[in-house]
């Protein structure tokens, strides 16, 4: 590849400070390492993203959860309850900076309860729990504490009677390759463990998976920390590595998200810089 064309190609894929943040290796005299790296990144595979609307939400800093009528914007120690149709704020909860709730992340609503991943990040050793709120009044109602947490819990999503949860590691305090996804039974006893593919760990760029939930096609969808990408994965029938099949460009910059169980393919995410909740549709070509 000619020098000028190579420079244009690197600009196109975002190499430089932005490219490094996404995990692109710095090219030397040959483009071979870069080409080999890109070949490990699955394309969209027929998946499409369409943003539909945005709502302002002051708590939209870590993630969002959603039920039939409301969405719940999640900050480190605060939650806001908003109407899905108008975006009007109708309630909330704030534990304060000095409270027992330190770092909330992803959330999921089940039967009138909001389950949020929680950790003491960036403190060490890692401590993690699932914190529970009653959604009617947004009141804290319970928790499950993990003993000997294998990382900082960033998301937990139900799968049948089980839960699948991500315990993250970050370059700031550890090694991102140590991140693991764990399947628990209904009593929160661990049953299986998986790791992310090495190329996807690179894509996290020193961070880890901020969001994760099972969605269309019963695939496991995950996001990183900053990249405007949604990764499509599957649990392997054998082996300890998740199978990465597609990378969907999205308008949200990483962080935790939620699928709207009331409407198939409706995807809620956040834009933390503008404190907005983004509503999109994710579809796949037949």
LOZA-158931 format. One line per field, with one value per residue: residue in three letters; z, x, y of N, C-alpha, C in turn; residue number from 1. Coordinates in steps of 0.02 Angstrom, whole numbers, m for minus. Atoms other than C-alpha are relative to their C-alpha. Last residue first. Example, Ala and Ser with C-alpha at 12.3 -4.5 7.8 and 13.67 -1.06 7.14 Angstrom:
BEGIN
aa <- (SER; ALA)
nZ <- (m3; 0)
nX <- (m42; 45)
nY <- (m59; m59)
caZ <- (357; 390)
caX <- (684; 615)
caY <- (m53; m225)
cZ <- (37; 0)
cX <- (m39; 45)
cY <- (55; 60)
i <- (2; 1)
END
This chain:
BEGIN
aa <- (UNK; UNK; UNK; UNK; UNK; UNK; UNK; UNK; UNK; UNK; UNK; UNK; UNK; UNK; UNK; UNK; UNK; UNK; UNK; UNK; UNK; UNK; UNK; UNK; UNK; UNK; UNK; UNK; UNK; UNK; UNK; UNK; UNK; UNK; UNK; UNK; UNK; UNK; UNK; UNK; UNK; UNK; UNK; UNK; UNK; UNK; UNK; UNK; UNK; UNK; UNK; UNK; UNK; UNK; UNK; UNK; UNK; UNK; UNK; UNK; UNK; UNK; UNK; UNK; UNK; UNK; UNK; UNK; UNK; UNK; UNK; UNK; UNK; UNK; UNK; UNK; UNK; UNK; UNK; UNK; UNK; UNK; UNK; UNK; UNK; UNK; UNK; UNK; UNK; UNK; UNK; UNK; UNK; UNK; UNK; UNK; UNK; UNK; UNK; UNK; UNK; UNK; UNK; UNK; UNK; UNK; UNK; UNK; UNK; UNK; UNK; UNK; UNK; UNK; UNK; UNK; UNK; UNK; UNK; UNK; UNK; UNK; UNK; UNK; UNK; UNK; UNK; UNK; UNK; UNK; UNK; UNK; UNK; UNK; UNK; UNK; UNK; UNK; UNK; UNK; UNK; UNK; UNK; UNK; UNK; UNK; UNK; UNK; UNK; UNK; UNK; UNK; UNK; UNK; UNK; UNK; UNK; UNK; UNK; UNK; UNK; UNK; UNK; UNK; UNK; UNK; UNK; UNK; UNK; UNK; UNK; UNK; UNK; UNK; UNK; UNK; UNK; UNK; UNK; UNK; UNK; UNK; UNK; UNK; UNK; UNK; UNK; UNK; UNK; UNK; UNK; UNK; UNK; UNK; UNK; UNK; UNK; UNK; UNK; UNK; UNK; UNK; UNK; UNK; UNK; UNK; UNK; UNK; UNK; UNK; UNK; UNK; UNK; UNK; UNK; UNK; UNK; UNK; UNK; UNK; UNK; UNK; UNK; UNK; UNK; UNK; UNK; UNK; UNK; UNK; UNK; UNK; UNK; UNK; UNK; UNK; UNK; UNK; UNK; UNK; UNK; UNK; UNK; UNK; UNK; UNK; UNK; UNK; UNK; UNK; UNK; UNK; UNK; UNK; UNK; UNK; UNK; UNK; UNK; UNK; UNK; UNK; UNK; UNK; UNK; UNK; UNK; UNK; UNK; UNK; UNK; UNK; UNK; UNK; UNK; UNK; UNK; UNK; UNK; UNK; UNK; UNK; UNK; UNK; UNK; UNK)
nZ <- (m1; 63; 38; 40; 26; 21; 68; 16; 71; 13; 38; m48; 6; 7; m65; 22; m25; m18; m39; m35; m24; 37; 24; 73; 25; 5; m20; 51; m16; 41; m8; m63; m51; m13; m70; m14; m32; m16; 27; m31; 36; 69; 24; 73; 34; 33; m50; m5; m35; m23; 38; m47; m19; m23; m2; 20; m37; 29; 24; 72; 40; m42; m37; 18; m49; 27; m54; m2; m60; 20; 59; 41; 53; m9; 29; 5; m45; 23; 2; m43; m69; m6; m60; 19; 30; m56; m30; 44; m9; 47; 65; 11; 67; 9; 57; 37; 67; m1; 11; m68; m32; m6; m67; m6; m42; 0; 12; 0; m56; 22; 30; 69; 11; m63; m54; 0; 39; m22; 42; m51; 20; m26; 31; 15; m16; m73; m32; 56; m10; 39; m15; 22; 44; 36; m13; 37; 48; 67; 42; m41; 23; m3; m5; 34; m14; m35; m5; m67; 7; m38; m9; 51; 19; m15; 24; m42; 38; m23; 47; m34; 28; 48; 0; m59; 16; 47; m35; m23; m45; m16; 26; m23; 39; m36; m44; m46; 0; m38; 36; m37; 39; 72; 37; 73; 25; 72; 11; m18; m58; 11; m22; m61; m4; m63; m1; m64; m46; m61; m62; m30; 0; 55; 66; 45; 52; 33; 19; 52; 8; m62; m47; m14; m57; 13; m61; 1; m22; 2; 47; m7; 29; m1; 3; 39; m2; m3; 54; m28; m37; m65; m51; m57; m58; m39; 6; m58; 18; m56; 14; m52; 16; 12; m26; 25; 43; m22; m58; 22; 26; m56; m39; 39; m2; m67; m14; m24; 40; 71; 11; 56; 37; m12; 61; 2; 21; m53; m56; 19; m2; m70; m34; m34; m64; m54; 9; m22; m73; m27; 6; m49; m66; m7; m7; m64; 4; 0)
nX <- (16; 28; m45; 31; m51; 25; m15; 43; 11; 18; 60; 50; 57; m25; m15; m56; m11; m70; m11; m63; m7; m50; m59; m3; 67; 35; 69; 49; 54; 60; 51; 39; m10; m71; m19; m12; 57; m10; 50; m13; 15; 23; 14; m6; 62; m1; 7; m54; m58; 22; m24; m32; 39; m37; 46; m29; 36; 8; 69; 10; 2; 2; m60; m33; m39; m26; m24; m71; m29; m33; 28; 48; 23; 67; 11; 69; 42; 70; 31; 58; m21; m51; 19; 50; m36; m34; 51; 10; m55; m55; 10; m40; m27; m37; m46; 6; m30; m59; m63; m25; 46; 67; 20; 70; 16; 73; 34; 73; 26; 8; 66; m10; m12; m10; m15; m72; m21; m66; m48; m44; m68; m27; m66; m26; m69; m3; 41; 5; 31; 61; 28; 68; 24; 61; 51; m10; m54; 19; m60; m60; m44; m72; m38; m64; m39; 36; m47; m27; m74; m21; 59; 5; 69; 48; 69; 43; 59; 66; 56; 61; 66; 23; m21; m35; m62; m50; m36; m68; m32; m68; m57; m61; m58; m62; 4; 56; 37; 62; 52; 60; 58; m14; 49; m9; m59; 0; m26; 42; m27; m69; m51; m30; m70; m33; m71; m25; 55; m26; 9; m64; m15; 33; m27; 51; 25; 54; 57; 43; 66; 37; m38; m65; m40; m68; m35; m70; m51; 20; 54; 55; 65; 43; 72; 40; m26; m73; m25; m36; m58; 8; m46; 30; m42; 12; 68; 20; 34; 19; 7; 34; 70; 34; 68; 40; 57; 58; 29; 32; 67; 43; 14; 47; 65; 30; 21; 69; 46; m16; m70; m33; m37; m72; m38; m38; 43; 51; m32; m9; 66; 22; m25; m63; m6; 18; 68; 46; m6; 33; 72; 18; m3; 61; 58; m3; m39; 42)
nY <- (72; 22; 44; 52; 45; 65; 21; 56; 10; 70; 17; 23; m46; m69; m30; m42; m68; m11; m61; m2; m69; m38; 35; m8; m13; 64; m10; 17; 46; m9; 52; m1; 50; 12; m8; m71; m33; m71; m45; m64; m62; 10; m68; m5; m21; m66; m54; m48; 26; 66; 58; 45; 59; 59; 57; 63; 51; 66; m2; 10; m62; m61; m17; m62; m36; m63; m43; m14; 30; 62; 34; m37; 43; 26; 65; 21; m40; m1; 65; 2; m10; m53; m36; m49; m57; m33; m43; m58; m47; 10; m32; m61; m11; m62; 0; 63; 1; 43; m36; m15; m45; 28; 19; 20; 57; 3; 64; m6; 39; 69; 12; 21; 72; 37; m47; m13; m59; m22; m35; m27; m17; m63; m4; m67; m17; m8; 51; 47; 66; 6; 66; 16; m54; 17; m51; m62; 10; m22; 10; 11; 54; m16; 62; 8; 60; 53; 55; 9; m4; m59; m43; m52; 5; m53; 8; m42; m19; 21; m6; 22; m12; 51; 70; 25; 35; m24; m53; 18; m48; 21; m38; 32; m21; m10; m58; 5; 63; 0; 36; 19; 21; 5; 39; m1; m34; 13; 68; 57; 36; 20; m47; 23; m21; 20; 15; 25; 10; 32; m39; m15; m72; m35; 19; 29; m43; 36; m42; 28; m31; 10; 41; m31; 23; m23; m17; 18; m47; m69; m13; 46; m18; 59; m11; 46; 68; m1; 43; 57; m23; 33; m25; m35; m11; m60; m25; m39; m62; m43; m71; m39; m9; 63; m6; m56; 16; m38; 33; 62; m15; m20; 60; 40; m34; 8; 68; m2; 40; m7; m15; 34; m50; 0; 10; 61; 56; 10; 35; 70; 33; 2; m60; 11; m34; 46; 25; m53; m3; 58; m11; m52; 32; 41; m45; m36; m61; m60)
caZ <- (379; 402; 584; 680; 821; 855; 955; 1111; 1180; 1360; 1379; 1502; 1365; 1401; 1468; 1308; 1365; 1298; 1271; 1131; 1056; 961; 1022; 1109; 1289; 1344; 1306; 1298; 1416; 1409; 1509; 1446; 1266; 1170; 1103; 916; 867; 749; 765; 786; 747; 787; 948; 1028; 1216; 1272; 1403; 1295; 1240; 1188; 1182; 1248; 1106; 1066; 973; 1011; 1012; 956; 986; 1084; 1257; 1398; 1307; 1256; 1261; 1173; 1217; 1079; 1112; 934; 990; 1165; 1310; 1410; 1438; 1480; 1541; 1466; 1506; 1508; 1440; 1260; 1265; 1085; 1146; 1257; 1101; 1009; 1157; 1152; 1312; 1454; 1516; 1682; 1727; 1877; 2011; 2157; 2156; 2228; 2059; 1974; 1922; 1753; 1757; 1631; 1667; 1656; 1688; 1514; 1575; 1689; 1856; 1938; 1798; 1664; 1711; 1770; 1754; 1833; 1709; 1757; 1688; 1800; 1807; 1814; 1627; 1581; 1691; 1663; 1774; 1730; 1789; 1940; 1986; 1990; 2052; 2207; 2358; 2432; 2318; 2408; 2359; 2397; 2458; 2453; 2400; 2361; 2186; 2237; 2110; 2054; 2214; 2213; 2220; 2233; 2159; 2245; 2216; 2314; 2227; 2333; 2294; 2265; 2090; 2095; 2252; 2151; 2103; 1967; 1978; 1995; 1978; 2046; 1982; 1910; 1832; 1786; 1732; 1781; 1728; 1832; 2012; 2097; 2282; 2368; 2555; 2569; 2571; 2396; 2422; 2413; 2285; 2228; 2093; 2037; 1895; 1771; 1606; 1454; 1363; 1310; 1413; 1574; 1684; 1848; 1903; 1998; 2104; 2177; 2023; 1901; 1826; 1715; 1742; 1599; 1622; 1556; 1513; 1597; 1563; 1633; 1596; 1620; 1703; 1678; 1633; 1804; 1737; 1605; 1440; 1316; 1143; 996; 859; 826; 694; 709; 585; 599; 435; 495; 570; 543; 650; 716; 700; 521; 588; 695; 551; 442; 577; 602; 411; 381; 369; 423; 594; 633; 808; 861; 857; 1030; 1025; 1128; 1009; 864; 951; 989; 814; 703; 669; 536; 401; 465; 450; 272; 225; 292; 195; 35; 56; 92; m49; 0)
caX <- (m1655; m1570; m1543; m1621; m1571; m1687; m1631; m1673; m1536; m1536; m1445; m1321; m1225; m1055; m1136; m1224; m1335; m1414; m1588; m1617; m1783; m1760; m1920; m2041; m2100; m1938; m1844; m1662; m1543; m1377; m1217; m1073; m1009; m1017; m1195; m1225; m1205; m1091; m1130; m986; m1027; m989; m886; m889; m857; m701; m697; m725; m877; m1053; m993; m1099; m1134; m1074; m1133; m1033; m1112; m997; m976; m816; m802; m819; m859; m1028; m1102; m1238; m1268; m1370; m1543; m1591; m1628; m1563; m1462; m1380; m1210; m1141; m977; m863; m683; m555; m379; m433; m594; m553; m397; m507; m610; m456; m412; m583; m684; m674; m798; m851; m982; m1089; m1063; m1188; m1302; m1454; m1543; m1391; m1242; m1158; m995; m915; m732; m614; m434; m383; m417; m262; m268; m295; m292; m282; m457; m537; m721; m835; m975; m1135; m1250; m1397; m1498; m1684; m1700; m1557; m1557; m1430; m1291; m1179; m1023; m966; m788; m679; m677; m779; m722; m898; m1030; m1160; m1344; m1449; m1616; m1757; m1690; m1840; m1882; m2065; m2143; m1973; m1930; m1741; m1610; m1420; m1317; m1149; m964; m804; m635; m478; m447; m537; m579; m716; m818; m943; m1127; m1231; m1412; m1572; m1730; m1882; m2060; m2063; m1891; m1800; m1617; m1473; m1294; m1171; m1179; m1020; m1018; m1182; m1144; m1165; m1036; m1069; m1257; m1381; m1491; m1660; m1780; m1952; m2063; m1940; m2027; m1952; m2118; m2163; m2037; m2077; m1924; m1857; m1688; m1559; m1412; m1249; m1138; m1270; m1415; m1556; m1713; m1836; m2022; m2183; m2153; m1982; m1812; m1635; m1499; m1312; m1166; m1187; m1369; m1420; m1467; m1581; m1612; m1706; m1655; m1749; m1752; m1572; m1560; m1438; m1417; m1356; m1314; m1148; m1091; m909; m804; m638; m498; m457; m426; m280; m200; m216; m135; 8; 34; 36; 225; 355; 275; 90; 29; m96; m280; m357; m500; m403; m256; m370; m426; m247; m191; m282; m466; m509; m516; m360; m263; m327; m280; m104; m91; m150; m16; 120; 70; 0)
caY <- (m630; m460; m418; m274; m158; m12; 137; 238; 349; 410; 575; 650; 742; 665; 505; 458; 316; 156; 84; m43; m92; m256; m336; m219; m240; m325; m164; m215; m125; m33; m8; 98; 112; 274; 269; 294; 112; 14; m173; m296; m477; m660; m665; m838; m836; m929; m1068; m1221; m1317; m1270; m1091; m947; m828; m654; m499; m341; m168; m28; 157; 126; 203; 74; m87; m154; m328; m426; m609; m691; m760; m714; m538; m497; m567; m428; m349; m179; m107; m240; m196; m55; m54; m29; m132; m179; m266; m375; m409; m472; m585; m668; m639; m764; m894; m968; m1099; m1148; m1015; m1023; m872; m963; m958; m1034; m928; m913; m816; m699; m662; m515; m571; m510; m333; m344; m253; m82; 48; m87; m138; m301; m340; m469; m501; m591; m726; m767; m928; m968; m938; m822; m669; m529; m465; m318; m226; m329; m283; m438; m619; m568; m668; m669; m594; m488; m503; m351; m288; m161; 9; 118; 180; 203; 83; 14; m80; m74; m212; m206; m348; m352; m334; m304; m294; m289; m150; 14; 74; 9; m33; m132; m135; m219; m161; m263; m158; m250; m238; m413; m402; m240; m246; m132; m98; 3; 61; 120; 166; 122; 120; 308; 446; 509; 512; 367; 453; 386; 441; 489; 551; 625; 663; 575; 589; 411; 311; 402; 430; 358; 425; 321; 380; 311; 286; 349; 250; 313; 208; 193; 186; 110; m73; m87; m11; m3; 125; 143; 230; 417; 447; 517; 690; 618; 708; 599; 542; 468; 336; 283; 148; 3; m140; m319; m407; m476; m311; m357; m474; m406; m535; m480; m305; m366; m461; m306; m199; m321; m330; m141; m140; m14; 1; 13; 62; m71; m22; m46; 78; 205; 182; 228; 387; 441; 393; 269; 309; 182; 316; 403; 239; 216; 393; 366; 202; 286; 418; 288; 171; 0)
cZ <- (m43; 3; m63; m36; m37; m31; m15; m74; m12; m74; m1; m36; 49; m2; m5; 61; m37; 25; 21; 35; 52; 22; m39; m26; m76; m27; m11; 28; m62; 23; m37; m1; 58; 58; 9; 71; 15; 30; 18; m32; 42; m38; m74; m23; m75; m34; m31; 46; 3; 37; 27; m38; 50; 13; 16; 10; m26; 48; m38; m18; m73; m41; 40; 40; m30; 55; m32; 63; 1; 57; m20; m59; m38; m60; 13; m32; 0; 51; m26; m4; 49; 73; 19; 60; m18; m25; 62; 27; m43; 8; m46; m68; 0; m71; m4; m58; m32; m71; 14; m2; 71; 39; m2; 70; m2; 34; 3; m14; 7; 55; m23; m31; m73; m10; 65; 58; 6; m47; 35; m36; 58; m21; 15; m33; m11; 23; 75; 27; m64; 10; m34; 21; m26; m41; m42; 21; m43; m48; m73; m48; 47; m22; m4; 3; m38; 15; 44; 1; 70; m5; 35; 11; m49; m19; 24; m31; 47; m53; 31; m47; 46; m21; 72; m8; 60; 11; m44; 38; 19; 40; 21; m32; 31; m48; 42; 52; 53; m10; 45; m45; 44; m36; m74; m33; m76; m31; m73; m16; 20; 58; m9; 26; 67; m3; 69; m3; 69; 52; 60; 65; 25; m4; m56; m68; m41; m48; m37; m13; m58; m4; 65; 53; 3; 63; m16; 62; m19; 12; m8; m48; 16; m23; 3; 3; m43; 0; m4; m53; 29; 40; 65; 47; 54; 58; 36; m12; 63; m27; 61; m17; 54; m13; m12; 29; m21; m46; 24; 59; m21; m24; 58; 39; m38; 6; 70; 21; 30; m44; m74; m5; m56; m42; 16; m64; m5; m17; 55; 55; m17; 6; 72; 25; 36; 68; 57; m2; 29; 77; 30; m1; 54; 69; 11; 9; 64; 0)
cX <- (49; m13; m35; 52; m35; 57; m34; 11; m43; m19; m10; m67; m56; m56; 24; 19; 56; 7; 73; 9; 56; 9; 46; 65; m2; m71; m38; m69; m43; m54; m64; m56; m48; 9; 74; 22; 17; m63; 18; m46; 16; m12; m18; m26; 13; m66; 0; m17; 53; 56; m29; 21; 39; m49; 41; m49; 24; m38; m15; m74; m19; m11; m11; 64; 28; 39; 32; 16; 76; 31; 40; m24; m56; m17; m71; m6; m72; m42; m71; m31; m56; 18; 51; m24; m48; 40; 27; m53; m9; 53; 58; m17; 43; 27; 35; 50; m3; 29; 61; 68; 21; m43; m68; m12; m75; m19; m75; m32; m76; m27; m12; m68; 16; 21; 18; 21; 75; 23; 67; 62; 37; 72; 27; 67; 15; 70; m1; m36; 0; m30; m67; m19; m70; m25; m61; m52; 15; 59; m15; 58; 60; 39; 74; 23; 65; 40; m31; 45; 31; 74; 19; m59; m14; m70; m43; m70; m46; m51; m64; m58; m55; m72; 3; 17; 39; 12; 55; 29; 69; 34; 66; 59; 62; 55; 61; m1; m54; m36; m62; m49; m58; m63; 19; m50; 1; 55; 1; 32; m39; 29; 71; 54; 29; 72; 24; 74; 23; m56; 25; m5; 70; 21; m30; 30; m54; m35; m51; m57; m37; m70; m39; 34; 66; 41; 72; 33; 70; 56; m17; m56; m52; m69; m35; m74; m40; 31; 76; 32; 41; 63; m14; 55; m38; 49; m11; m68; m21; m33; m24; 0; m39; m74; m41; m70; m37; m59; m64; m32; m37; m71; m47; m19; m52; m69; m29; m24; m70; m48; 12; 73; 38; 34; 74; 37; 38; m46; m50; 32; 6; m67; m23; 27; 66; 12; m21; m72; m45; 1; m39; m75; m19; m2; m64; m60; m5; 44)
cY <- (m39; m75; m21; m41; m56; m40; m66; m17; m62; m5; m76; m12; m17; 51; 72; 40; 34; 72; 4; 67; 2; 71; 45; m28; 5; 9; m64; 11; m13; m48; 17; m52; 8; m48; m18; 14; 72; 30; 72; 51; 61; 64; m4; 67; 7; 14; 69; 58; 54; m35; m65; m63; m40; m57; m62; m57; m68; m45; m64; 0; m10; 63; 63; 7; 65; 35; 62; 41; 6; m38; m62; m40; 36; m45; m24; m68; m23; 37; 6; m71; 1; 16; 53; 41; 56; 60; 35; 47; 63; 54; m17; 29; 64; 3; 68; m6; m69; m3; m43; 34; 19; 49; m34; m25; m14; m65; 8; m67; 6; m45; m71; m15; m13; m72; m37; 44; 9; 55; 12; 28; 32; 9; 69; m7; 74; 19; 13; m62; m41; m69; m4; m71; m13; 60; m16; 50; 61; m8; 17; m15; m5; m62; 18; m72; m2; m62; m54; m61; m1; 14; 65; 48; 58; m22; 58; 3; 37; 16; m25; 13; m27; 13; m24; m74; m27; 76; 29; 58; m25; 55; m32; 36; m30; 21; 13; 56; 3; m67; m3; m38; m20; m21; m2; m47; 8; 43; m19; m67; m61; m40; m28; 46; m21; 23; m19; m14; m26; m4; m40; 39; 17; 73; 42; m15; m36; 48; m41; 49; m33; 31; m15; m42; 39; m12; 17; 29; m23; 51; 74; 21; m53; 22; m67; 17; m49; m69; 3; m45; m58; 13; m37; 24; 37; 3; 66; 32; 37; 63; 38; 74; 37; 5; m63; m2; 63; m17; 34; m37; m62; 11; 16; m63; m41; 31; m8; m69; 3; m39; 9; 20; m34; 54; 0; m14; m65; m57; m14; m41; m74; m37; m6; 66; m12; 31; m45; m25; 55; 2; m58; 12; 50; m32; m38; 45; 39; 62)
i <- (286; 285; 284; 283; 282; 281; 280; 279; 278; 277; 276; 275; 274; 273; 272; 271; 270; 269; 268; 267; 266; 265; 264; 263; 262; 261; 260; 259; 258; 257; 256; 255; 254; 253; 252; 251; 250; 249; 248; 247; 246; 245; 244; 243; 242; 241; 240; 239; 238; 237; 236; 235; 234; 233; 232; 231; 230; 229; 228; 227; 226; 225; 224; 223; 222; 221; 220; 219; 218; 217; 216; 215; 214; 213; 212; 211; 210; 209; 208; 207; 206; 205; 204; 203; 202; 201; 200; 199; 198; 197; 196; 195; 194; 193; 192; 191; 190; 189; 188; 187; 186; 185; 184; 183; 182; 181; 180; 179; 178; 177; 176; 175; 174; 173; 172; 171; 170; 169; 168; 167; 166; 165; 164; 163; 162; 161; 160; 159; 158; 157; 156; 155; 154; 153; 152; 151; 150; 149; 148; 147; 146; 145; 144; 143; 142; 141; 140; 139; 138; 137; 136; 135; 134; 133; 132; 131; 130; 129; 128; 127; 126; 125; 124; 123; 122; 121; 120; 119; 118; 117; 116; 115; 114; 113; 112; 111; 110; 109; 108; 107; 106; 105; 104; 103; 102; 101; 100; 99; 98; 97; 96; 95; 94; 93; 92; 91; 90; 89; 88; 87; 86; 85; 84; 83; 82; 81; 80; 79; 78; 77; 76; 75; 74; 73; 72; 71; 70; 69; 68; 67; 66; 65; 64; 63; 62; 61; 60; 59; 58; 57; 56; 55; 54; 53; 52; 51; 50; 49; 48; 47; 46; 45; 44; 43; 42; 41; 40; 39; 38; 37; 36; 35; 34; 33; 32; 31; 30; 29; 28; 27; 26; 25; 24; 23; 22; 21; 20; 19; 18; 17; 16; 15; 14; 13; 12; 11; 10; 9; 8; 7; 6; 5; 4; 3; 2; 1)
END
